[in-house]
């Protein structure tokens, strides 16, 4: 910020990001069908007319949530997977810690539930989520598993299936938290859940010579 720069200029530059953050929160709480643009605008502190200057539809807002909020975390996952030559268990635990922190500190879990619950009526949500996020994350982890297999760390098996096995308990834990905890079910500690899961699964995935 330059000295004496008017506050409204700073606010105008910040508005698209604030609108996207507000949209993510409203999507997580209300779902896609029930989310209203005027509520998103109010959360962002702008008028509905100002919101339309940046985003014409809820679909545009959803794509922005994916591209501006969630995708940068995916880029970190892909970079971690690409830059880590081994040992494989250290990479997996680092990735799990990163993704678990994301779902514990942002509304992304509520958006995941929204995509799952409303995909039949709004298939474009599932398409964007799959193409821009899920398939790429799964591919990055599968690639790391394939590299670990080539090094002799991981047993033979389909890398993509192994990747799905690694992440599935976290997804189930998030769905549990978003669906059943609000009606009184006891929550799971997602960090502890993933630690226990990885301890169990890695014993089956790792080749004998790669086990600690």
C-alpha positions in Angstrom: 0.0 0.0 0.0 1.4 3.4 -0.9 1.2 6.2 1.7 -2.0 8.1 1.4 -3.6 5.5 -0.9 -7.4 5.8 -0.5 -9.0 3.0 1.4 -11.7 2.4 -1.2 -8.9 1.6 -3.8 -7.5 -1.1 -1.5 -11.0 -2.5 -0.9 -11.8 -2.6 -4.6 -8.7 -4.6 -5.3 -9.6 -7.0 -2.5 -13.2 -7.5 -3.4 -13.0 -10.5 -5.7 -11.0 -12.5 -3.2 -13.4 -11.5 -0.4 -16.4 -12.5 -2.5 -14.8 -15.9 -3.2 -14.1 -16.6 0.4 -17.7 -15.6 1.3 -19.0 -17.9 -1.4 -17.0 -20.8 -0.1 -18.5 -20.3 3.4 -22.1 -20.0 2.1 -21.7 -23.0 -0.1 -20.4 -25.0 2.8 -23.3 -24.0 5.1 -26.2 -23.8 2.7 -25.3 -26.1 -0.3 -25.4 -24.9 -3.9 -29.1 -24.8 -4.6 -29.9 -22.9 -1.4 -27.0 -20.5 -1.6 -28.2 -17.0 -2.5 -26.1 -14.4 -4.2 -27.4 -11.6 -1.9 -26.2 -13.5 1.2 -22.8 -14.1 -0.4 -22.6 -10.3 -1.2 -23.6 -9.4 2.3 -20.9 -11.7 3.8 -18.3 -10.1 1.5 -19.4 -6.7 2.5 -20.4 -5.6 -1.0 -23.7 -4.9 -2.8 -25.3 -7.5 -5.0 -24.6 -5.2 -7.9 -20.9 -5.1 -7.0 -20.8 -8.9 -6.9 -22.2 -9.0 -10.5 -19.2 -6.9 -11.6 -17.0 -9.9 -10.9 -19.2 -13.0 -11.1 -22.4 -13.4 -13.2 -23.6 -16.7 -11.8 -23.2 -19.1 -8.8 -21.5 -21.5 -11.2 -18.8 -18.8 -11.8 -18.4 -18.4 -8.1 -18.0 -22.1 -7.6 -15.3 -22.3 -10.3 -13.6 -19.4 -8.5 -13.7 -21.2 -5.2 -12.1 -24.2 -6.8 -9.5 -22.2 -8.7 -8.6 -19.6 -6.2 -9.0 -21.4 -2.8 -8.7 -25.1 -3.2 -6.5 -25.5 -6.3 -3.5 -23.7 -4.7 -3.4 -26.4 -2.0 -3.5 -29.0 -4.7 -0.5 -27.3 -6.3 1.3 -27.7 -3.0 0.4 -31.4 -2.9 1.7 -32.0 -6.4 4.9 -30.1 -5.7 5.5 -32.1 -2.5 4.9 -35.4 -4.4 7.2 -34.3 -7.3 10.0 -33.1 -5.1 10.2 -36.0 -2.7 12.5 -38.8 -3.8 11.8 -41.0 -0.7 11.4 -42.6 1.7 7.8 -43.1 0.7 6.3 -43.2 4.2 7.6 -39.7 4.9 6.0 -38.4 1.8 2.6 -40.0 2.6 2.6 -38.7 6.1 3.5 -35.2 5.0 0.8 -35.2 2.4 -1.8 -36.5 4.9 -0.8 -33.9 7.4 -1.1 -31.1 4.8 -4.6 -32.2 3.5 -5.9 -32.9 7.0 -4.9 -29.4 8.1 -6.7 -28.0 5.1 -10.0 -29.8 6.0 -9.7 -28.8 9.6 -9.0 -25.1 9.1 -11.2 -24.2 6.0 -14.8 -24.8 5.0 -13.6 -27.2 2.2 -15.3 -30.2 4.0 -18.7 -28.6 3.7 -18.0 -27.9 0.0 -17.1 -31.6 -0.5 -20.4 -32.6 1.1 -22.2 -30.1 -1.2 -20.6 -31.5 -4.3 -21.4 -35.1 -3.3 -25.0 -34.3 -2.3 -25.9 -32.1 -5.3 -23.9 -33.7 -8.1 -27.0 -35.3 -9.6 -28.9 -32.0 -9.9 -25.8 -29.9 -10.7 -23.4 -32.3 -12.5 -21.1 -29.4 -13.5 -20.1 -29.1 -9.8 -18.9 -32.7 -9.8 -17.2 -32.3 -13.2 -15.2 -29.2 -12.1 -14.3 -30.8 -8.8 -13.2 -34.0 -10.5 -11.3 -32.5 -13.4 -9.6 -29.6 -11.6 -9.0 -31.3 -8.2 -9.7 -34.9 -7.6 -8.2 -36.4 -10.7 -5.1 -34.3 -10.4 -4.5 -35.1 -6.8 -5.1 -38.8 -7.3 -2.8 -38.7 -10.3 0.0 -37.0 -8.3 -0.2 -39.5 -5.4 -0.5 -42.4 -7.9 2.6 -41.1 -9.6 4.5 -41.0 -6.3 3.4 -44.6 -5.6 4.5 -45.7 -9.0 7.9 -44.1 -8.4 8.2 -45.8 -5.0 7.3 -49.1 -6.6 10.1 -48.6 -9.2 12.5 -48.0 -6.2 11.4 -51.2 -4.6 9.7 -49.5 -1.6 6.1 -50.4 -2.4 4.7 -53.7 -3.3 3.2 -54.4 -6.8 -0.4 -53.2 -7.2 -2.4 -50.6 -9.1 -1.0 -47.2 -8.0 -4.3 -45.4 -8.5 -6.1 -47.9 -6.3 -3.4 -47.5 -3.6 -3.8 -43.7 -3.8 -7.6 -44.1 -3.3 -7.0 -46.4 -0.3 -4.6 -43.8 1.3 -7.1 -40.9 1.2 -10.5 -42.7 1.7 -10.6 -42.6 5.5 -10.1 -38.8 5.5 -12.9 -38.4 3.0 -15.2 -40.6 5.1 -14.2 -38.7 8.3 -15.1 -35.4 6.6 -18.4 -36.7 5.5 -19.1 -38.0 9.0 -18.2 -34.6 10.5 -20.3 -32.6 8.1 -23.3 -35.0 8.2 -23.6 -36.7 11.6 -21.7 -34.5 14.1 -24.3 -31.7 13.7 -27.0 -34.1 14.8 -25.1 -35.3 17.9 -22.7 -38.1 16.7 -19.4 -38.1 18.4 -16.6 -36.6 16.2 -13.5 -38.3 15.0 -10.1 -36.7 15.5 -9.1 -36.6 11.8 -5.4 -36.2 12.5 -5.4 -39.3 14.8 -7.6 -41.2 12.3 -5.1 -40.6 9.5 -2.1 -41.5 11.7 -3.7 -44.8 12.7 -4.8 -45.5 9.1 -1.3 -44.9 7.6 0.4 -47.0 10.3 -2.0 -49.9 9.3 -2.0 -49.4 5.5 1.7 -48.8 5.1 2.4 -52.2 6.8 0.6 -53.8 3.9 1.9 -51.6 1.1 5.6 -51.4 1.9 8.0 -54.1 0.6 9.7 -56.1 3.2 13.0 -54.3 2.7 11.4 -50.9 3.0 9.7 -51.5 6.4 11.2 -49.7 9.3 
